[in-house]
Amino acid sequence: MSSPLGNGSAVVEVVIDFDRSPPTKVKPSVYSALGASKAPVRVAVAPPDGPRGERLRRAFADDRRVAFGDSPPDPTPPYRLHQPPELMLRVGALDRLIREAERDRLGILFLACVKNSDMHFARLERLDALDAAAGDLRDGEELFDAVDRREGTRWIDGTDWAFDWVERPDVTGLHRELASLRLAVHDLEGRLAHAQERARHWRRLAEEPVRDRAMRTLKRRLRRLTGGGPR
């Protein structure tokens, strides 16, 4: 079977669950997903009702690659990645994950991302494997267990393979840095004005003798022309 990365019509769907995360975290996650693969990518966002969800909808209203809600894409993509908004895909990450799944024909790649006391999980699903497993469930068997039995699954380190963490900016620190830059600019402006004034002063001193010599030369010539002085 050829890799979907070589097919221009293939689509990888990235599903991002808005959950309780602020838009400032969701937006970097969406942008990173849109640029994470050579293959066409569709990003599906499940936002909450209310102002937070509306702000996010407006932010991506003009991008047809971003869809809101649970409506399935048409046609169904060969792969689907589920991820939390706290994570950002690195460039080329989806391609690496798909190649790993294609190489061993895995049904699901589970990705664990751990940072200090925070832990988030993502998973890349091969959708034909999920469909086949859903039709072959044994009594009391979970879907993921059926996929593992039929196709195989694998756990990998998500931060090594694919993801960076969305960092919340230190607004207080940014304000401090801005104030420091403003002071530095004010100081540089003062130094520049002082240097310009000194340059004007020295230019006047340098030009003064030239004017004096020119006036003396002009006066001598006038005296010679009028016969009022020595030649």
Order of alpha helices (4+ residues) and beta strands (2+ residues): beta-alpha-beta-alpha-beta-beta-beta-alpha-beta-beta-alpha-alpha-beta-alpha-beta-alpha
